């Protein structure tokens, strides 16, 4: 069932497909990912702030990873807004693709080369996202991490 859902997402959103997740000199590596689809958030919705990449991963169950990439100057409020919008859209996409499994694991990730200031980083670490009644942390890492490294550390 999971592969069928991923294929529906791939076909329905073919205009937003990405081969890799990289922007502004920053990347989220996809080393050894299981079956997956990567969508460009900006191509999905132009009427609101969206993250750079939305990953749908899975073989038995679906995992969602919403990723914002920043070369420099990560603003905590902007990042939280983009990740929230991306996660809400990702859940809608899953429902529309016929996903009927249990609630997917969701990860909200910021990869950046540098912080504007230590206070921005502190604000981001304290920020909690609320999506469909569930609270999520923002996972902040340096550019170049593998998505499996990040998900594996928090799973």
Buried (B, 14 or more C-beta within 10 A) or exposed (E): EBEEBBEBBBEEBEEBBBEEBBBBEBBBBBEEBEBBBBBBBBEBEEEBBBBBBBBBBBEEBBBBBBBBBBBEBBBBEEBBBBBBBBBBBBBEBBEEBEBEEEEBBBBBBBBBBEBBEEEBBEBBEEBEBEBEEEEBBBBBBEBEBBBBBBBEEEE
